[in-house]
């Protein structure tokens, strides 16, 4: 897991290379030409959080309604929704889960434009889709996905911005900003604060993660990583939903990981953090600025669209360090396999 985490800056650079960026641009141009009226994502596990990020991008940057499909609607109940005007995107590291492939197969039969975003270009998911994007993350050693998750995020970002451009080619300013990501990721991973913080939560019994907008998928992915590697019950809420009841469970014994960016989503967390302070919760903030009364996992300040590519890095390292501190093996989570096939 440690090796996979450390490879992420190189993974960003690889995906931004001329060859891979050109392939994503070709797919983006094809999607733009079809002019879909809405976007439907289908995914499982970690990829589900990448898909949620993609849904935020589609709605905010493209102005298209977007949502996440429930594969069981197709595989268990036999329904065939009319997706004739949709772009249907299957997101999966392995591309090997039968239910995701079946959703794309049914969507394509109904007239949808289908796209697979995967680390396995020869997988069943990629074969059934009309278009495919290889996230080029390379072999992932650990069961708990890290580098494939961030590669999915970057691929989806490049795809959406390419569709927005119309011809698939990212504007020069966008390319310049994205080119800084590998170095920013390296700087973020060089900070040892996550390892130093892990002993503080060695005996934690549960934990809450929270964020809004683009940060919400990060909160959900962080919770999953903690559950996978440390078997620590972790509940993820949007900052808004946290105030609608779950806030009552927070107290000094329930640590809260809050992802707080510098854009609208991060600013809206200004309503949440004081309420956590009232509860005397143990708060760790992931962000570029200090928050009174909270410990900070520092990340560089970037456009809020890019922040998920950096915010998750210290949280991955925290999950790894906490698992080791609690005497667990993060490379072999009990009961889990690298590829999970569901129907």
NUTOR-239616 format. One line per 2 residues: number of its first residue (from 1); their letters; for each residue x, y, z of C-alpha. Coordinates in steps of 0.1 Angstrom, whole numbers, plus 5000, padded with zeros to 4 digits. Layout:
! NUTOR-239616
NUM) a) X/Y/Z | ...
//
This chain:
! NUTOR-239616
1) xx) 5000/5000/5000 | 5029/5024/5008
3) xx) 5044/5018/4974 | 5011/5023/4956
5) xx) 5006/5056/4975 | 5040/5069/4966
7) xx) 5035/5062/4929 | 5007/5087/4926
9) xx) 5027/5117/4915 | 5042/5096/4887
11) xx) 5007/5084/4878 | 4995/5119/4874
13) xx) 5024/5127/4851 | 5018/5096/4830
15) xx) 4981/5104/4826 | 4990/5139/4816
17) xx) 5015/5128/4790 | 5009/5135/4753
19) xx) 4998/5100/4745 | 4973/5095/4773
21) xx) 4960/5130/4772 | 4955/5127/4735
23) xx) 4934/5095/4739 | 4912/5112/4766
25) xx) 4908/5142/4743 | 4897/5119/4715
27) xx) 4870/5103/4737 | 4859/5137/4750
29) xx) 4855/5150/4715 | 4833/5120/4706
31) xx) 4811/5126/4736 | 4808/5163/4728
33) xx) 4798/5155/4693 | 4769/5133/4706
35) xx) 4757/5160/4729 | 4742/5138/4757
37) xx) 4714/5154/4777 | 4724/5138/4810
39) xx) 4751/5116/4825 | 4747/5084/4845
41) xx) 4777/5068/4863 | 4778/5032/4875
43) xx) 4805/5019/4898 | 4813/5000/4930
45) xx) 4834/5006/4961 | 4863/5031/4957
47) xx) 4853/5037/4921 | 4819/5048/4933
49) xx) 4835/5077/4950 | 4854/5086/4918
51) xx) 4821/5084/4900 | 4805/5108/4925
53) xx) 4833/5133/4918 | 4825/5128/4881
55) xx) 4789/5136/4888 | 4798/5169/4905
57) xx) 4820/5178/4876 | 4793/5170/4850
59) xx) 4766/5191/4868 | 4789/5220/4877
61) xx) 4811/5222/4846 | 4788/5209/4819
63) xx) 4754/5219/4833 | 4741/5183/4827
65) xx) 4720/5164/4852 | 4741/5136/4866
67) xx) 4736/5107/4889 | 4748/5072/4900
69) xx) 4730/5042/4887 | 4719/5013/4910
71) xx) 4732/4982/4891 | 4707/4959/4909
73) xx) 4679/4977/4890 | 4692/4960/4858
75) xx) 4708/4928/4872 | 4683/4918/4899
77) xx) 4651/4934/4889 | 4655/4931/4851
79) xx) 4645/4967/4845 | 4657/4984/4813
81) xx) 4656/5022/4819 | 4654/5044/4787
83) xx) 4689/5060/4786 | 4688/5069/4749
85) xx) 4699/5105/4755 | 4725/5097/4782
87) xx) 4762/5093/4785 | 4766/5062/4807
89) xx) 4800/5058/4823 | 4812/5027/4840
91) xx) 4841/5034/4864 | 4861/5004/4877
93) xx) 4897/4997/4884 | 4895/4961/4873
95) xx) 4866/4963/4849 | 4857/4928/4860
97) xx) 4825/4932/4879 | 4796/4916/4859
99) xx) 4769/4939/4872 | 4787/4970/4859
101) xx) 4792/4955/4825 | 4755/4945/4824
103) xx) 4745/4981/4831 | 4766/4993/4802
105) xx) 4753/4966/4779 | 4716/4974/4787
107) xx) 4723/5012/4784 | 4740/5007/4750
109) xx) 4710/4986/4738 | 4687/5014/4747
111) xx) 4707/5039/4726 | 4730/5054/4752
113) xx) 4766/5064/4745 | 4786/5042/4768
115) xx) 4821/5048/4782 | 4844/5026/4804
117) xx) 4869/5043/4826 | 4892/5015/4839
119) xx) 4928/5004/4846 | 4922/4972/4825
121) xx) 4916/4982/4789 | 4910/4945/4779
123) xx) 4884/4940/4806 | 4847/4930/4801
125) xx) 4836/4965/4810 | 4859/4981/4784
127) xx) 4848/4955/4758 | 4811/4961/4762
129) xx) 4814/5000/4761 | 4814/5020/4729
131) xx) 4843/5042/4742 | 4870/5035/4768
133) xx) 4896/5054/4787 | 4927/5036/4802
135) xx) 4937/5054/4834 | 4972/5040/4830
137) xx) 4979/5035/4867 | 4999/5003/4863
139) xx) 4997/4972/4885 | 4983/4979/4920
141) xx) 4998/4958/4947 | 4976/4964/4977
143) xx) 4940/4953/4980 | 4930/4988/4992
145) xx) 4929/5010/4961 | 4949/5042/4962
147) xx) 4967/5051/4930 | 4939/5037/4908
149) xx) 4914/5060/4926 | 4933/5092/4920
151) xx) 4940/5081/4884 | 4902/5077/4879
153) xx) 4897/5112/4894 | 4922/5128/4870
155) xx) 4909/5109/4840 | 4873/5121/4848
157) xx) 4885/5157/4853 | 4903/5156/4819
159) xx) 4873/5140/4802 | 4848/5166/4815
161) xx) 4870/5196/4808 | 4876/5182/4773
163) xx) 4839/5178/4767 | 4834/5214/4779
165) xx) 4860/5226/4754 | 4840/5210/4726
167) xx) 4869/5195/4707 | 4883/5175/4735
169) xx) 4915/5196/4738 | 4921/5212/4772
171) xx) 4926/5250/4772 | 4962/5261/4776
173) xx) 4955/5275/4811 | 4940/5242/4822
175) xx) 4969/5222/4809 | 4993/5245/4827
177) xx) 4975/5241/4860 | 4972/5203/4857
179) xx) 5010/5201/4849 | 5017/5213/4884
181) xx) 4998/5184/4900 | 5027/5158/4901
183) xx) 5050/5182/4920 | 5022/5193/4943
185) xx) 5013/5156/4951 | 5050/5149/4958
187) xx) 5051/5178/4983 | 5019/5166/5000
189) xx) 5032/5131/5004 | 5065/5143/5019
191) xx) 5047/5157/5049 | 5049/5131/5078
193) xx) 5020/5145/5098 | 4997/5116/5090
195) xx) 5021/5091/5105 | 5026/5113/5135
197) xx) 4988/5116/5140 | 4980/5079/5138
199) xx) 4989/5069/5174 | 4963/5095/5186
201) xx) 4936/5073/5172 | 4949/5039/5180
203) xx) 4921/5032/5204 | 4893/5051/5186
205) xx) 4861/5031/5184 | 4845/5051/5156
207) xx) 4852/5081/5134 | 4833/5106/5112
209) xx) 4845/5121/5079 | 4828/5151/5063
211) xx) 4831/5176/5034 | 4809/5194/5009
213) xx) 4809/5196/4971 | 4840/5182/4955
215) xx) 4853/5173/4990 | 4824/5150/4997
217) xx) 4837/5121/4976 | 4871/5125/4994
219) xx) 4853/5122/5028 | 4836/5090/5016
221) xx) 4868/5075/5002 | 4887/5083/5034
223) xx) 4860/5065/5055 | 4862/5035/5032
225) xx) 4900/5033/5035 | 4898/5034/5073
227) xx) 4872/5007/5074 | 4892/4985/5049
229) xx) 4926/4987/5066 | 4919/4994/5103
231) xx) 4884/4979/5106 | 4874/5012/5122
233) xx) 4838/5021/5118 | 4838/5053/5098
235) xx) 4807/5073/5088 | 4809/5098/5059
237) xx) 4785/5127/5057 | 4783/5158/5036
239) xx) 4787/5188/5058 | 4751/5197/5053
241) xx) 4738/5163/5062 | 4760/5162/5093
243) xx) 4740/5192/5107 | 4707/5173/5100
245) xx) 4711/5149/5129 | 4744/5130/5129
247) xx) 4761/5159/5146 | 4745/5146/5178
249) xx) 4769/5116/5178 | 4801/5137/5178
251) xx) 4819/5144/5210 | 4855/5143/5224
253) xx) 4856/5105/5219 | 4846/5106/5182
255) xx) 4873/5120/5159 | 4861/5140/5129
257) xx) 4881/5143/5096 | 4869/5174/5078
259) xx) 4879/5182/5042 | 4879/5220/5039
261) xx) 4888/5235/5006 | 4892/5271/4995
263) xx) 4862/5273/4972 | 4824/5274/4978
265) xx) 4823/5239/4992 | 4851/5246/5017
267) xx) 4836/5280/5027 | 4803/5264/5034
269) xx) 4821/5242/5060 | 4824/5274/5080
271) xx) 4789/5266/5093 | 4799/5231/5103
273) xx) 4832/5235/5121 | 4819/5258/5149
275) xx) 4791/5233/5156 | 4817/5206/5160
277) xx) 4836/5229/5183 | 4805/5232/5205
279) xx) 4804/5194/5207 | 4841/5195/5217
281) xx) 4848/5171/5189 | 4884/5161/5181
283) xx) 4887/5177/5146 | 4914/5172/5120
285) xx) 4911/5194/5090 | 4924/5186/5056
287) xx) 4931/5218/5038 | 4954/5247/5029
289) xx) 4945/5269/5058 | 4946/5265/5096
291) xx) 4913/5263/5115 | 4911/5274/5151
293) xx) 4909/5245/5175 | 4917/5218/5148
295) xx) 4947/5198/5138 | 4956/5203/5101
297) xx) 4967/5178/5075 | 4982/5204/5051
299) xx) 4976/5204/5013 | 4985/5231/4988
301) xx) 4958/5255/4978 | 4945/5247/4943
303) xx) 4913/5252/4923 | 4886/5233/4942
305) xx) 4881/5210/4912 | 4917/5198/4916
307) xx) 4916/5195/4954 | 4904/5159/4956
309) xx) 4936/5148/4938 | 4956/5162/4967
311) xx) 4932/5160/4997 | 4930/5122/4996
313) xx) 4968/5117/4998 | 4973/5125/5035
315) xx) 4942/5106/5043 | 4955/5075/5025
317) xx) 4987/5078/5045 | 4967/5082/5077
319) xx) 4948/5050/5069 | 4980/5031/5063
321) xx) 4997/5044/5094 | 4967/5038/5116
323) xx) 4963/5002/5104 | 5000/4995/5113
325) xx) 4996/5013/5147 | 4966/4991/5155
327) xx) 4985/4960/5146 | 4967/4952/5113
329) xx) 4981/4944/5079 | 4968/4970/5054
331) xx) 4980/4949/5025 | 4958/4919/5033
333) xx) 4925/4932/5047 | 4905/4903/5061
335) xx) 4878/4889/5039 | 4887/4911/5009
337) xx) 4900/4904/4974 | 4914/4928/4948
339) xx) 4886/4921/4923 | 4850/4918/4937
341) xx) 4825/4904/4913 | 4788/4913/4921
343) x) 4756/4909/4902
//
